[in-house]
Each structure stands twice: as structure tokens, then as C-alpha cells.
């Protein structure tokens, strides 16, 4: 049974106060909070088996290696990847995307086309612009409509045999839109293009089955799913990962080194140069365990309730407009109030102990599309409550009265 | 009045407020009453980078004194600028260069001083001082 009161006890940070008020944490799309079950794993690592992995003959090294690889297996199972070595540990989604963008430099030629969606995070735009500059490939944008949904009929027209890569987020961080990635992937494959999906915002809300999706690459960050910062994963189909050159040189990623030539290690180590974030990787696995124990279906149902209630209550405020009203969306509400700058609302909410994000959410093209400087974004997680929604709504009303 | 005296006056005013609400309400009022910058000066060149809200600052010399006008699209930011302008505008460039800014801390706006804070109070102060340096060079 899903019991939010019990769940909240797992998160020590939720007990703290901010500016003398109980913390109401509604910035989950930026980073999720960490349950004690994951914090305990981190402490246990440093207290009991901190060692470098894959190279020591001693017991601690072996133990750390086992736990790290066990975490990789957990991630593999979670995303239903065919093989464990298709899961590459990275420092996070941005790193994952850069591995692919960099790798494609050698596979893309002048005149080839790369498609990106109009609702990408900057981390998903910049690497492709850099790739286009290096290779002479053309970057094209799949536009969106006023609701914040991708225009799939335009996507159909943009696809051609020149398309080599399609890049899209599973869920938009600024709007919460759940994109129809099944359709995007199938259609891209029909013209022979590879697809990379940024799952950073999707991972906390739903489970992507990479085999069922038939996606070529899928990237996420651990800190969005109750894990620590600085660690994430890149899933890649074995055939693609074999094709891509290594991203960084260093220890761990080599098979044999002489001054004349180095041969690279097999997957996944080819992409894991240097000592990785060992503790982070292990904690990442523990975080997925934690979320799976609660159950993603229960999480999704509960978050949907929060979203419905918050949307209804916020819309009662005169002059409040929500950006991102897609039919399929997750528990993210981006909004503005007529005549008020989002930054001012955010500053006052902060004084009330309510953490929201304000600004362009690293998705400036979306703000340009709506012709706004930014929005206030409240993003809800499974440990948020209906009472917290009420606090938010009261806070927004108070801010509005002060500012107008 | 010199910069130091004005700053003391501002600190005195803020010391009367009992809580953050009153401080913010005051800043919002200040923001609303800030004389607007001439629309012609709201150019890309006059935008201070590093602010989540847009901030424009214009400076011109009047009788060896530097006069600032400014605007922002966010009202709290505008209130902060109004305080800065009160402290630094209509002063000699060298005095602006030499002025310290500890009074920001004393009026309880320290949180806005963090360099990562999106309103970029730090960038604003830096910009005012840069103008002062530029005009001082001109005067020399």
C-alpha cells in the first residue's frame, strides 16, 4: 500500500526548516531527495569497503568491484537491457549525451541531418550544434504546438534518408510533456536513423524498457531517481557502442598499451576511462531498488493525483497561466502570473520555505516560443503531499498580493 | 550627502522592519517607484549579464558626478537596484570606486549577494563600479 506519511520518514531532509518554515520541496525535476536507505549505502561503502575496482587483488577491491558490477546488473534489469555491458556508467545525462555526440563525429558526414525536438534542455542542443559544426551536418528542429506537444506531422516530413540521428527527451523538463518516443523511434528506424532518448526527466516517473522501445541510446542521471549526483548511465545497443570510438583516454579503458599503439578494452570499459564514481554507482543501484520497492505504478498513480489537484487549485488563481498542457504529462507545472516576473514569485516562495525553480529551465528555445522570460516551475515527487500543494497555492496567492 | 551617510540612512530605515515580509514589501514599493530609465537606453549593451531577470543600467556624467538610471523586468530586483542607485548615484566616480558595500549585509539582503544568486546583485555592483572607473579615467 502506498503510504506517503511512511515514505516521508525515509527522507531526513524533509524534516528540516527553511527560513523558519517547514521545507516544501517542489524542485524535484532539478534533483530528487535521497532516502536514508541510499544514504546508508553511501556510508557503508566508505566505512567498510572503499577501494579501487577492477584491478586490486585484495579483498576490499574485490568486494567493491562486485558491488559496482552488481549495481550495473540492477540497472540493466531495471531498463531491461539485453546485456549488462550495454550499460555504461557516466557522470550523468550530459556526459552520456556527449559520449554519443562525440562518437558520431566519425560516423556523420557533411550534408547528413540530425533532428532534435524543440523542447530540449540546453545539454541536448549544444553537443549537437558542436557535432554539426565539426562535421558540416545540418541540425533540424521538430517543432511543438502551443500545448507543448511535438508536431508529429512535421516530424514525418523532416525524416529522410539524410537523417542519421534523432534526438529527443522522453519527458520535457520545462513542460512535463511525455513525448511519443515509440513512434519517434519506429519512424526514425524506417529511414535508417539512430535514436538517442534523454530519459533524465522520465526515469523518476516511469520505467523505460529499452528492448521493447528498440531505442539505440537512452541516458539518465542517478540524482533524479533518489540517487547521488555525479553518476548516471548511458544505455547503448551493443552494435552501436562497438561502432563508437572511446570518448576519453585513460586507465581502465585499455586492453594493451605500448608507445606505438593502444588497443581498447571491451564494453563497457571502453567508455569508462579512469577510476569511476564507485560509491555513486553502487548508490545508484540502491536508489533504483528503493524506488522499485515502492513501485513505479503506485508512484505514477499518486503523482498523477498530485498533478491533477495542483493544476486545479493553481488555475483558481486569477491571471495564472500554465505552460505545457499536453494530454500526456507528468507532475511538472510551469506557470506565470500576468504582470509578475517569475523571479519575484520564486523569491517570495523561498521566504516561505517553498523550493521551486524559476527561469528558463535551461530550455531557452521553449521560453522564446512562448515569448516569456521564464516560468515558475513546481515539480512534484511521490513524497510530496496534498497539504504541500495547498501551501504552494497559498504561497503563490500571497506573492501575487505582495507583487501586484 | 556622501555615500557613507546615505548607506547609514538606509541601514537605519531597514532596522525598523520586524521581518522579511516588511523588508520585501518595502523593496517592492521602492521597485515600483524607481524612476524608469529612458527607453532609448534599454539596449542590449546596457543589460547586465548574469541576471535571471533583465537589468538595464545607464550612466552619465553631470557636473563631475555620475548619475545612474536603471530598470528591471522583475520588481524585487528593481527594488534592489533602487537601493543601490540611492547609495551610489549622483556621486563622484572616485567615491563610487572607493565605496564599500557592507551595508547590503546589514540590511538583510546578504542572500542576494551570493555570486550564484540569479538576480546578480554582485554583477550590478560590479557594473556600477565599472562605470565609475570608466568615467574617472575620462575625468583624468
Interface residues (C-beta under 8 A of the other chain):
Chain A: X19 X340 X341 X343 X344 X347 X348 X351 X358 X359 X373 X374 X402 X403
Chain B: X20 X21 X24 X25 X28 X52 X53 X54 X73 X74 X75 X76 X77 X118 X119
